[in-house]
Amino acid sequence: KKISAPFQLKLSRVLMFASILRWIFFGMVHSGLCTVAVKRNICRLVPPVIPYYRLCFNLMAASHLTFNMIMAMTSESSALPIPGFLNALRLVVALIGFGILNYCLFAYDWKEFTGVKQLTQKNEEIPEFKLSPLHYYVRHPMYSGAMLFVLNISQTWLELWNAVLICTYFVVGSILEEGKLVEQFGKKYEFYRALVPAFIPKGLSATLTTHKAESLLAMD
């Protein structure tokens, strides 16, 4: 049975509002558990959780993210009016974004990033300031890749709306994350932040030269 236009409009508004609530909840939980204070308190109250904290955090975030995306993809919504050749171009851009995501995962040491490495460590390692080649162009290459991916795989208005919401979270989350990075690395990260853009490179050439990167990493 065909859905009437007024009901379709009302349903779309409800689904969009529900999406906002889901992503706000995701952001609050994800960002909250990322903070040094929350992590320190949880580990103090439950010491055995220390080696598993990063892995459990990533599994919970991945599950929550997957749930939100499935809800967006399975909800009733109109298809985006995009011509076939533009969809083909969007697919190429999405694949580039996916490639950047995968590159970052391995450049960051995927075992440490996912929390697998911490399972065999008795004590938590002191964070080390590292730069992959993509960090010479932007400060958050993984977020940049994720934005390219989610925005260009969207096929309906609701999927695009959810992609915009998650990109908004990436921007807000990066600001909160950088506060922690400044706290950890001080002037070293402040200097890096002043030189390199957050998500969009300034051009085809790297903003951060090899010489500047070496000088930056050598800073106390």
FENQUI-V603290 format. One record per backbone hydrogen bond with DSSP energy under -0.5 kcal/mol. NH is the residue of the N-H (numbers start at 0). CO is the residue of the C=O. If there is no record, write none. Layout:
NH&CO  NH&CO
//
This chain:
7&3  8&4  9&5  10&6  11&7  12&8  13&9  14&10  15&11  16&12  17&13  18&14  19&15  20&16  21&17  22&18  23&19  24&20  25&21  26&22  27&23  28&24  29&25  30&26  31&27  32&28  33&29  34&30  34&31  38&34  39&35  40&36  41&37  42&38  43&39  44&40  45&41  48&45  49&46  51&48  52&48  52&49  55&51  56&52  57&53  58&54  59&55  60&56  61&57  62&58  63&59  64&60  65&61  66&62  67&63  68&64  69&65  70&66  71&67  72&68  73&69  74&70  79&154  81&79  86&82  87&83  88&84  89&85  90&86  91&87  92&88  93&89  94&90  95&91  96&92  97&93  98&94  99&95  100&96  101&97  102&98  103&99  104&100  105&101  106&102  107&103  108&105  111&108  112&108  113&109  114&110  115&110  116&110  118&114  118&115  119&116  120&117  129&127  134&131  135&132  136&133  137&133  138&196  139&197  143&139  144&140  145&141  146&142  147&143  148&144  149&145  150&146  151&147  152&148  153&149  156&77  159&155  160&156  161&157  162&158  163&159  164&160  165&161  166&162  167&163  168&164  169&165  170&166  171&167  172&168  173&169  174&170  175&171  176&172  177&173  178&174  179&175  180&176  181&177  182&178  183&179  184&180  185&181  187&184  188&185  189&185  190&186  191&187  192&188  193&189  194&190  194&191  195&191  196&136  200&198  206&135  207&135  208&206  212&208  213&209  214&210  215&211  216&212  217&213  218&214  218&215
//
